[in-house]
Amino acid sequence: MMIRDKTSRTNLFGIFVCSALTWAIPTVPANSQEKVTLTFVRAGDSATVARVFEPILKAFEKENPNVTIKNIPMGFDEANRRFPLMAATGQLPDVMLPPDSLSATLGVNGAFLNLEKKISDDLEKDIPKGMWGFPCASGKGQRFGVPANAGALVLWYNVNVFKAAGLDPDKPPRTWDEFVAAAKQIEDKTDADGLGLNGFARNDIMDMFGAMVASRHNGEWYWNDEKDAVKVNAANAEALDFLRTLVANELTQASVDSYNRADTRSLLRDGKVGMTFDGPWVIGALRKVADVTAPDSPYRSTRLPGMTEPGATSLNISCYNISAKTKHPEWAVKFVEFLSRPEHMLTHAQGYGVVPVRTSMLTSKTFDGQPWHALAEAAAGTTIPAKPGVSNLSLVETVVPNTIQSVLLGKAKGKEALEALAREQGWK
């Protein structure tokens, strides 16, 4: 189902021209000739970061000759280890794009600059309102991040496996009943498994679980009335049990607890499963063997099924954050605005296989074909933030993932697993 008026389409060149004419530059720092050095970390593979961001950083320095951007390489695992310690000792980089769970966790603990009323109207109005929440803001609405890119979970499927199973790749499942039927047909008629399911106990298992709750019940799986706990309710229990039945009925690969999301991408790529739940990040693995944008691509994406039609989904949002301890807050804000310009957001999106967050780009022709259409449509539709912002990082890295995994493996039913979790954590 289209979520936008076709008249809103415009070519990307037009968007950039308009943006150049109307760009709202933040207030120039009072001493604009002062020699300034800003440290910057974009967590991820250092080679990819350099390839994507070095031209952008040099462009900012050219536009602001008195400013030097020092790019500090740091992988995701290293960032997860080091950022909490750096925050505790006041040594965070001036500007950073950390792993999404860290944005929320460090933000609610006061590690980042409060960005209320510091962002230009142009940028704020061009990003959907829902994306300004977690992990870029606290549960009470305090803003400490600027959305940089998004990744909505959708259904990816292997066209060749669909054809081998007698399924029409032009008519992927739209409801969960159709999805189960398709998975069974793949199991029965091919050597592939129906679904590649990431059951390894780490934070990306929560994305998948959250997407199930969102698509089946149009609600979020975390935050009780105090916004500090996983909900113990019928919707969460049912979503957990639905996932458990997929495993129990052998519609997934064996040993799901051994597979993280990177592993299930390989299964889809190699035709060992017909479908998997993933976001735009899978593109990196798939484009090594095929052009995912080609009309005859063996890989396609479609909106996550719903109960009666494609439903809501979970949304991962990465945020630019500014250290609360930065000595140059005005320059740091100006740098974040520069990183968020449409042309730089496009470079970031295409370099990493992520979805931009500006509405003017989501509705452009660039993101209107396979596989981007479903990803952009899902990101701009009804979404639930994938992870909560909590002060206890182990909750999202270990505790909740272990609870979800226990249900997938049939060690507990949804309701009893949630109740046990609430008792262990002292939630009321």
C-alpha positions as CSV (number, residue, x, y, z in Angstrom):
1,M,0.0,0.0,0.0
2,M,1.5,3.3,-1.0
3,I,1.9,5.8,1.8
4,R,2.5,8.9,-0.2
5,D,1.0,11.0,-2.9
6,K,2.7,10.4,-6.3
7,T,2.8,14.1,-6.8
8,S,5.3,14.4,-4.0
9,R,7.9,12.6,-6.2
10,T,10.8,14.7,-7.4
11,N,14.2,14.0,-8.8
12,L,17.1,14.0,-6.3
13,F,18.7,16.9,-8.2
14,G,15.7,19.0,-7.5
15,I,15.7,18.1,-3.8
16,F,19.4,19.2,-3.6
17,V,18.8,22.4,-5.4
18,C,15.9,23.3,-3.1
19,S,17.8,22.3,-0.1
20,A,20.7,24.5,-1.1
21,L,18.4,27.4,-1.5
22,T,16.5,27.0,1.7
23,W,19.1,25.4,4.0
24,A,18.8,26.9,7.5
25,I,22.4,27.4,8.7
26,P,22.8,27.2,12.5
27,T,24.1,30.3,14.2
28,V,27.7,30.7,13.3
29,P,29.9,30.5,16.4
30,A,30.8,33.9,17.9
31,N,34.5,33.5,17.2
32,S,34.2,32.0,13.8
33,Q,38.0,32.4,13.1
34,E,39.1,30.5,16.2
35,K,41.1,27.4,15.4
36,V,39.0,24.4,16.3
37,T,39.5,20.7,16.3
38,L,36.5,18.4,16.5
39,T,36.9,14.7,17.1
40,F,34.5,12.4,15.3
41,V,33.7,8.7,15.5
42,R,31.4,6.8,13.2
43,A,31.3,3.3,14.7
44,G,31.9,0.7,12.1
45,D,34.5,-0.8,9.8
46,S,37.3,1.7,9.5
47,A,37.8,1.2,5.7
48,T,34.2,1.8,5.0
49,V,34.0,4.8,7.3
50,A,37.0,6.3,5.6
51,R,35.6,5.7,2.1
52,V,32.2,7.2,2.9
53,F,33.0,10.0,5.4
54,E,36.5,11.3,4.5
55,P,35.1,13.3,1.4
56,I,32.3,14.7,3.6
57,L,34.7,15.7,6.4
58,K,37.1,17.4,3.9
59,A,34.1,19.3,2.4
60,F,33.2,20.6,5.9
61,E,36.8,21.7,6.5
62,K,36.9,23.5,3.1
63,E,33.7,25.3,4.0
64,N,35.1,26.1,7.5
65,P,38.8,26.6,7.1
66,N,39.4,27.2,10.8
67,V,38.0,23.8,11.7
68,T,39.8,20.5,11.6
69,I,37.8,17.2,11.9
70,K,39.8,14.4,13.5
71,N,38.3,11.1,12.4
72,I,38.9,8.3,15.0
73,P,38.5,4.7,13.7
74,M,36.4,2.5,16.0
75,G,34.6,-0.7,15.3
76,F,31.2,-1.6,16.7
77,D,32.5,-4.0,19.3
78,E,35.2,-1.5,20.4
79,A,32.6,1.3,20.6
80,N,30.3,-0.9,22.8
81,R,33.3,-1.5,25.1
82,R,34.9,1.9,25.1
83,F,32.1,4.5,24.9
84,P,30.6,3.8,28.4
85,L,34.1,4.2,29.9
86,M,34.8,7.3,27.8
87,A,31.4,8.8,28.9
88,A,32.2,8.1,32.6
89,T,35.6,9.8,32.3
90,G,34.3,12.7,30.1
91,Q,36.4,11.7,27.1
92,L,33.8,11.0,24.5
93,P,34.5,12.4,21.0
94,D,32.9,15.8,20.2
95,V,30.6,14.3,17.6
96,M,29.8,10.6,17.2
97,L,27.5,8.1,15.6
98,P,27.5,5.2,18.1
99,P,25.7,1.8,17.9
100,D,22.0,2.6,18.4
101,S,21.5,1.0,21.8
102,L,24.4,3.1,23.1
103,S,22.8,6.3,21.9
104,A,19.8,5.7,24.1
105,T,21.7,4.3,27.1
106,L,24.4,7.0,27.3
107,G,21.8,9.7,26.4
108,V,19.5,8.9,29.3
109,N,22.6,9.0,31.6
110,G,23.5,12.6,30.6
111,A,26.5,11.9,28.4
112,F,25.2,13.9,25.4
113,L,24.5,17.6,24.8
114,N,20.9,18.6,25.1
115,L,19.8,19.6,21.6
116,E,16.5,21.2,22.3
117,K,16.0,24.3,20.2
118,K,19.5,23.9,18.6
119,I,18.5,22.2,15.4
120,S,17.4,24.1,12.3
121,D,13.7,24.1,11.3
122,D,14.6,22.8,7.8
123,L,16.2,19.7,9.2
124,E,13.7,19.1,12.0
125,K,10.6,19.4,9.7
126,D,12.1,17.2,7.0
127,I,12.5,14.2,9.4
128,P,9.3,12.3,10.4
129,K,8.3,13.2,14.0
130,G,8.4,9.6,15.2
131,M,12.1,9.4,14.3
132,W,13.0,12.0,16.9
133,G,12.1,9.7,19.7
134,F,14.2,6.8,21.0
135,P,17.2,6.4,20.7
136,C,17.6,10.1,19.9
137,A,15.6,11.3,22.9
138,S,14.8,10.1,26.4
139,G,11.4,8.6,27.5
140,K,10.6,12.0,28.9
141,G,11.3,13.7,25.5
142,Q,14.7,15.3,26.2
143,R,16.4,15.4,22.8
144,F,20.1,14.4,22.7
145,G,20.5,13.1,19.2
146,V,19.8,13.9,15.5
147,P,18.5,10.9,13.4
148,A,21.2,10.0,10.9
149,N,19.8,6.9,9.1
150,A,17.2,4.3,9.7
151,G,16.7,0.6,9.2
152,A,13.2,-0.9,9.3
153,L,12.8,-4.6,9.5
154,V,11.1,-6.0,6.4
155,L,10.7,-9.4,4.8
156,W,13.4,-10.4,2.4
157,Y,13.0,-13.4,0.1
158,N,15.0,-15.4,-2.4
159,V,13.2,-15.3,-5.8
160,N,14.8,-18.6,-7.0
161,V,13.6,-20.4,-3.9
162,F,10.1,-19.0,-4.4
163,K,10.0,-20.2,-8.0
164,A,11.3,-23.7,-7.0
165,A,8.6,-23.9,-4.4
166,G,5.9,-22.9,-6.9
167,L,5.4,-19.5,-5.2
168,D,4.9,-16.3,-7.2
169,P,7.7,-13.9,-6.4
170,D,5.5,-11.1,-7.6
171,K,3.0,-11.9,-4.9
172,P,5.0,-12.2,-1.6
173,P,3.1,-12.9,1.7
174,R,1.0,-9.9,2.9
175,T,-0.4,-11.6,6.0
176,W,1.1,-13.9,8.7
177,D,-1.2,-16.7,7.6
178,E,0.1,-16.4,4.0
179,F,3.7,-16.2,5.4
180,V,3.3,-19.5,7.3
181,A,1.8,-21.1,4.2
182,A,4.7,-20.0,2.1
183,A,7.2,-21.2,4.6
184,K,5.5,-24.6,4.7
185,Q,5.5,-24.8,0.9
186,I,9.2,-24.0,0.7
187,E,9.9,-26.7,3.3
188,D,7.8,-29.3,1.4
189,K,8.9,-28.6,-2.2
190,T,12.5,-27.5,-2.0
191,D,15.7,-28.4,-0.1
192,A,15.7,-24.9,1.5
193,D,14.2,-24.0,4.8
194,G,11.2,-21.6,4.9
195,L,12.7,-19.0,7.2
196,G,16.2,-17.9,8.3
197,L,15.6,-16.9,11.9
198,N,18.3,-15.2,14.0
199,G,18.0,-16.8,17.5
200,F,21.4,-16.0,18.8
201,A,21.1,-14.2,22.1
202,R,22.3,-10.7,21.4
203,N,20.6,-7.3,20.8
204,D,19.5,-7.9,17.2
205,I,17.2,-10.7,18.4
206,M,15.1,-7.9,20.0
207,D,14.7,-6.2,16.6
208,M,13.0,-9.3,15.3
209,F,10.9,-9.8,18.4
210,G,9.9,-6.1,18.4
211,A,8.9,-6.3,14.7
212,M,6.6,-9.3,15.5
213,V,4.9,-7.3,18.3
214,A,4.6,-4.2,16.1
215,S,3.2,-6.1,13.1
216,R,0.9,-8.4,14.9
217,H,-0.4,-6.0,17.6
218,N,0.6,-2.5,16.4
219,G,2.3,-1.8,19.8
220,E,5.7,-1.6,21.4
221,W,7.1,-4.5,23.4
222,Y,8.9,-2.5,26.1
223,W,8.1,0.3,28.5
224,N,5.5,-0.2,31.2
225,D,3.8,2.9,32.6
226,E,7.1,3.8,34.2
227,K,8.9,3.4,30.9
228,D,11.6,1.3,32.4
229,A,10.6,-2.4,31.8
230,V,9.5,-5.0,29.3
231,K,5.8,-5.2,29.2
232,V,4.3,-8.4,30.6
233,N,1.1,-8.5,28.5
234,A,-0.8,-10.7,26.1
235,A,0.6,-9.1,23.0
236,N,4.2,-9.8,23.9
237,A,3.4,-13.3,25.1
238,E,1.6,-14.1,21.8
239,A,4.4,-12.7,19.6
240,L,6.9,-14.8,21.5
241,D,4.7,-17.9,21.1
242,F,4.3,-17.3,17.4
243,L,8.0,-17.3,16.9
244,R,8.3,-20.4,19.1
245,T,5.8,-22.3,16.8
246,L,7.8,-21.4,13.7
247,V,10.8,-23.2,15.2
248,A,8.8,-26.0,16.7
249,N,7.0,-26.7,13.4
250,E,10.4,-26.8,11.6
251,L,9.8,-23.9,9.4
252,T,13.2,-22.4,10.2
253,Q,16.8,-23.6,9.9
254,A,18.0,-26.0,12.6
255,S,19.8,-24.7,15.7
256,V,18.4,-21.2,15.4
257,D,20.3,-20.2,18.6
258,S,23.6,-20.5,16.7
259,Y,22.6,-17.9,14.1
260,N,22.9,-14.2,14.4
261,R,21.5,-11.8,11.7
262,A,24.7,-11.8,9.7
263,D,24.5,-15.6,9.5
264,T,20.9,-15.6,8.3
265,R,21.9,-13.2,5.5
266,S,24.3,-15.8,4.2
267,L,21.5,-18.4,4.3
268,L,19.2,-16.2,2.2
269,R,22.1,-15.3,-0.2
270,D,23.0,-18.9,-0.8
271,G,19.4,-20.1,-1.3
272,K,19.4,-22.2,1.9
273,V,16.3,-20.4,3.2
274,G,13.5,-18.8,1.3
275,M,12.8,-15.8,3.6
276,T,14.3,-13.8,6.5
277,F,13.6,-10.8,8.6
278,D,16.2,-8.0,8.1
279,G,16.7,-4.4,7.3
280,P,18.7,-2.6,4.6
281,W,21.9,-3.9,6.2
282,V,21.5,-7.2,4.3
283,I,22.2,-5.4,1.1
284,G,25.9,-5.5,1.8
285,A,25.9,-9.3,1.9
286,L,23.7,-9.7,-1.1
287,R,25.3,-7.3,-3.5
288,K,28.5,-9.3,-3.4
289,V,26.8,-11.8,-5.7
290,A,24.1,-9.9,-7.4
291,D,22.8,-6.4,-8.3
292,V,20.0,-6.1,-5.8
293,T,18.5,-3.1,-7.7
294,A,18.2,-5.0,-11.1
295,P,14.8,-6.1,-12.3
296,D,16.0,-9.7,-12.4
297,S,17.6,-9.6,-9.0
298,P,17.3,-12.9,-7.1
299,Y,16.6,-11.0,-3.9
300,R,13.7,-8.8,-3.1
301,S,12.2,-7.1,-0.1
302,T,8.6,-6.5,0.9
303,R,6.7,-5.0,3.8
304,L,6.6,-7.1,6.9
305,P,3.3,-9.1,6.9
306,G,0.4,-8.1,9.2
307,M,-2.7,-9.8,10.5
308,T,-4.8,-8.6,7.5
309,E,-2.4,-6.5,5.5
310,P,1.3,-5.4,5.7
311,G,1.7,-4.1,9.2
312,A,3.9,-1.9,11.4
313,T,7.5,-2.9,12.1
314,S,10.4,-2.1,14.4
315,L,12.8,0.7,13.4
316,N,16.4,1.0,14.2
317,I,17.6,4.6,14.1
318,S,21.2,5.7,14.4
319,C,21.8,9.1,15.8
320,Y,24.5,11.8,15.7
321,N,25.3,12.7,19.3
322,I,27.4,15.5,20.7
323,S,29.4,15.1,23.9
324,A,28.0,17.0,26.8
325,K,31.7,17.8,27.6
326,T,32.6,19.3,24.2
327,K,34.4,22.6,24.3
328,H,32.9,23.6,21.0
329,P,29.1,23.0,21.1
330,E,28.2,25.5,18.5
331,W,30.7,24.1,16.0
332,A,29.6,20.6,16.8
333,V,26.0,21.4,16.1
334,K,27.0,23.0,12.8
335,F,29.0,19.9,11.9
336,V,26.0,17.6,12.6
337,E,23.8,19.9,10.4
338,F,26.4,19.6,7.7
339,L,26.5,15.8,8.0
340,S,22.6,15.8,7.7
341,R,22.5,17.7,4.4
342,P,20.7,15.7,1.8
343,E,23.7,15.1,-0.4
344,H,25.7,13.8,2.6
345,M,22.9,11.7,3.9
346,L,22.6,10.1,0.5
347,T,26.3,9.3,0.4
348,H,26.0,7.8,3.9
349,A,22.9,5.8,2.9
350,Q,24.3,4.3,-0.3
351,G,27.7,3.7,1.3
352,Y,26.3,1.6,4.1
353,G,23.1,0.2,2.7
354,V,20.8,2.2,5.1
355,V,17.8,4.3,4.6
356,P,18.0,8.1,4.9
357,V,15.7,9.8,7.3
358,R,14.7,13.0,5.5
359,T,11.2,12.8,4.1
360,S,12.3,14.6,0.9
361,M,14.6,11.7,0.2
362,L,12.4,8.9,1.3
363,T,9.8,10.0,-1.3
364,S,12.3,10.5,-4.1
365,K,12.7,8.3,-7.2
366,T,16.0,7.1,-5.8
367,F,14.2,5.0,-3.2
368,D,11.2,4.0,-5.3
369,G,12.5,0.7,-6.8
370,Q,13.7,-2.6,-5.5
371,P,14.8,-3.2,-2.9
372,W,14.5,0.3,-1.5
373,H,10.8,0.9,-1.9
374,A,9.7,-1.5,0.8
375,L,12.4,-0.3,3.1
376,A,11.6,3.4,2.6
377,E,7.9,2.8,2.8
378,A,8.3,0.8,6.1
379,A,10.6,3.5,7.6
380,A,8.1,6.2,6.8
381,G,5.1,4.2,7.9
382,T,3.9,3.0,11.4
383,T,7.1,2.1,13.3
384,I,8.1,1.2,16.8
385,P,11.6,2.0,18.1
386,A,13.5,-1.3,18.1
387,K,15.2,-0.9,21.4
388,P,14.5,0.9,24.7
389,G,16.9,3.4,26.2
390,V,17.9,2.0,29.5
391,S,20.6,2.8,32.0
392,N,21.6,-0.9,32.3
393,L,23.2,-1.8,29.0
394,S,23.3,-5.5,29.8
395,L,19.5,-5.5,29.8
396,V,19.4,-5.0,26.0
397,E,22.7,-6.9,25.3
398,T,22.1,-10.0,27.3
399,V,19.1,-10.3,29.7
400,V,16.2,-9.7,27.3
401,P,17.9,-11.6,24.4
402,N,18.3,-14.6,26.6
403,T,14.6,-14.5,27.6
404,I,13.6,-14.4,23.9
405,Q,15.9,-17.2,23.0
406,S,14.6,-19.4,25.8
407,V,11.1,-19.2,24.2
408,L,12.4,-19.9,20.7
409,L,14.0,-23.1,22.0
410,G,10.8,-24.2,23.7
411,K,12.2,-23.9,27.2
412,A,9.3,-21.7,28.3
413,K,6.1,-20.2,26.9
414,G,5.8,-16.5,26.3
415,K,3.8,-15.5,29.4
416,E,5.9,-17.5,31.9
417,A,9.2,-16.3,30.4
418,L,8.0,-12.6,30.7
419,E,6.8,-13.2,34.2
420,A,10.1,-14.8,35.2
421,L,12.0,-11.8,33.6
422,A,9.9,-9.3,35.6
423,R,10.6,-11.2,38.8
424,E,14.3,-11.3,38.2
425,Q,14.5,-7.6,37.4
426,G,12.1,-6.6,40.3
427,W,9.6,-5.0,37.9
428,K,6.1,-4.6,39.2
